[in-house]
Amino acid sequence: MVQAYILIQTEVGKAADVAREISGISGVKQAEDVTGPYDVIVRAEAHNVDDLGKLVVAQIQGVDGITRTLTCPIVHI
C-alpha cells in the first residue's frame, strides 16, 4: 500500500468546497481545508504508485476549483 499527502491550491473561496468533494473520492482517507501556502491537504492511499498517480490525475485534479497539486508520497525509513 502506498500512502501520500496531496497539497492543493484552489481558486479563491473554493477550499471548503474542494475538500468536501475530494473527501468522497475512493482512496482519500482525509481532506482538510487549511491556511498557508496550500488551501487543502489530502491524505490518500492506493495499492501502488501507478494507482496513486491515477487517483491524483484522473480524479482529484478533476475537481472544479483546483489550480495546482503537489503529491508527497510517505516513506518509512
C-alpha positions in Angstrom: 0.0 0.0 0.0 1.3 3.5 -1.0 0.2 6.5 1.1 0.7 10.2 0.2 -0.2 13.7 1.2 -1.5 15.8 -1.6 -1.1 19.5 -1.2 -3.7 21.5 -3.1 -4.0 25.1 -4.2 -7.5 26.3 -5.1 -9.2 29.3 -6.6 -10.1 31.9 -4.0 -13.0 30.9 -1.8 -13.1 27.3 -3.1 -11.1 25.5 -0.4 -14.0 24.2 1.7 -15.9 23.0 -1.4 -12.9 21.3 -2.9 -12.1 19.5 0.4 -15.7 18.4 0.8 -15.8 17.0 -2.8 -12.4 15.3 -2.5 -13.4 13.6 0.7 -15.9 11.5 -1.2 -13.4 10.0 -3.6 -12.4 6.4 -3.1 -8.8 6.2 -1.8 -9.0 9.5 0.0 -8.6 9.0 3.8 -8.9 12.6 4.9 -9.3 16.0 3.2 -9.0 19.2 5.2 -9.0 22.9 4.2 -6.1 24.7 5.9 -4.4 28.1 5.9 -0.9 28.8 4.5 0.6 28.4 1.0 -1.8 25.4 0.3 -5.6 25.5 0.7 -6.4 21.8 1.1 -4.3 18.9 2.4 -5.4 15.4 1.5 -4.1 12.0 2.8 -4.7 9.3 0.3 -3.7 5.7 -0.3 -3.5 3.3 -3.2 -2.2 -0.2 -3.9 0.8 1.1 -5.8 2.4 4.2 -7.2 0.7 3.8 -10.6 -2.7 3.7 -8.9 -1.8 6.7 -6.8 -1.0 8.6 -9.9 -4.3 7.6 -11.5 -6.1 8.8 -8.3 -4.4 12.2 -8.4 -4.6 12.8 -12.1 -7.9 11.2 -13.1 -10.0 12.0 -10.0 -8.5 14.6 -7.6 -7.2 17.0 -10.3 -10.6 16.9 -12.0 -12.4 18.6 -9.1 -13.6 22.0 -10.0 -11.7 24.8 -8.3 -8.2 23.2 -8.1 -5.4 25.2 -9.6 -2.3 23.1 -8.6 -1.4 19.9 -6.7 1.8 18.6 -5.2 1.9 14.9 -4.3 4.2 13.8 -1.4 4.5 10.1 -1.0 5.0 8.9 2.5 8.2 7.0 3.1 9.1 4.8 6.1 12.8 5.0 6.8 
